[in-house]
């Protein structure tokens, strides 16, 4: 009985290992997994009796637009106490988590305001959102809690 030659098997096995090594990283690579996330960000201030003085809310979405871009869409709405000497403003803060925020401000009387923002970020960076109103001393802004949205890179 003849023993099969090892010479013929080894080259075939080497080719099989090389093909498997080339294919496995492609098969096991996970997608970046970008998501559109609902965003509900708010700032509420009450007076000493529990009555609402300011109620600023953004309701919308945040999504990736490729690895270095993002899109924010929604509505910024507010109730601002009307017994003030000066006009009151609301503000919408947004931007990449690693690079700081920008702000868009409006008069309370202009609310609701449609928000449609496209911006750039470092690859894979999250996006921060925050809202506020001129409820502080001398019409300075006070803010709600910052919220961070990890939106992926697709």
N, C-alpha and C positions, 0 to 999 in steps of 0.2 A: 504494500500500500504506500503510495507516494504522499509525502508531507507537503502541504502547500507552501509555496515560496513566500517568505516574509517580505521580500523586495517589492512585490506587486501590491501588498496591502498597505505598507507604510506611506507611499506617495498619495494614495487615495485617502487615507486617514488625515494626512497633513492638509490636503485640500478641504476636507470636511471641517476641520478645526478652523481653518482660515475663513471659510464662508460663515461659520457660526459666530466667530469673533466679529466679523464685519456686520452681521445682521442683528445680533443681540442688542447692541447699544441703540439701534434705531427702533427696535421693537419695544424695549423697556423704557425709552425716554417718555416722560410724562408731559402732557401739554401744560402750558403756562396757566391755564385755567382762569381766564379773565371772567369777571362776573359783573352784571349790572346790579347795583345794590340800591335798595330804597334808602332814602335819607330823610330823617325827621329830626330836625335840630330846633331847639327852642330856648327862649329866655323869658322868664316870667318874674315880675316884681310885684309884691303886694304892699299895701300900706299897713299901718299899725292895727287896723281893724280887720285885716284879711281881704280887703277889696283889691282887685287887680288894678294896678296902675299901668303896667306895660305887659304885653303879651306878644312876643315876636316869634314867628315860626317859619321855618323853611320846610316844605314838603316836596320831595322830588326824587331824583336818581343821580347816582354817580357811577360812571363806567370808564373802562379803559378804552383808548382809541389807539391801540398799538403799544409797544413797549415803553414809549417815552411821551405819550399824550394822554389826556383825560378829558371827559365831557361831564358837565354838571347841568342838569335841566330840572326846572320845577317852578314853584311859586313861593315868593317871600311875602308873607302877610303879617299885619300887626294891628293891635289895638294900643293906642297911646293915650294916656290921661290927658284930657283936654283943658284942664284948669291951670295951665302954665303960662308964664309971661311971654316966653319965646316959643317958636315952632320947634317941634320935636322931630328927631331923626331916628331911623333904624339903619342898621348896617349888616352886611353879609360878608363874612370873612372866609376865604378859601385859598387853597394852594397845596403844593407838595409838602409832605411832612418834614422832609429834610431841608427845605429851602425857605421856610417862612410863608406868611400869608399876605394876600392882597385883600383890599376891602372895596366894596361897592356900597355907597350910602344913598339913602333916599329920604324924602320927607315922609313922615307918617301918613300924611294926607294923600300920598301917591299910592299907598298900598291898596290892593295887592299888586305886586310887580312880578312879571315873568322873568325868570333867570335862565339864561342860555350861555354858558361859558365853556370855552375850549382852551386848554392850557397845556404846557409842557412840564415834564418832570424827569427825574433821573430814572433810568430803566428799572421798572418794578416798584418804584416808590409809591407809598400810600398817599391819600388825599385827606386833608383836614378841612372841616367846616365848623363855623361858629357864627352865632348871631347875637346882636345886642341892640341897645337903644340909648339915647341920650337921657338917661335917668339919673346920672350922677350929679354931683355938685358942679355948678357953673356949666351945665349941659355937657359934661364929660360922659363917655360911653361906659356902660356896664354890660357884661356879657354873660351868656349862659355857658354851659360846659362845652369844651371843644370835643368834637367827635371825629374819629379817624376811620377811614374806609380803605381796606386793603383790596384793591380792585384787580390785581393781576397784571398781565402784560400783553394779552392777545389783542 
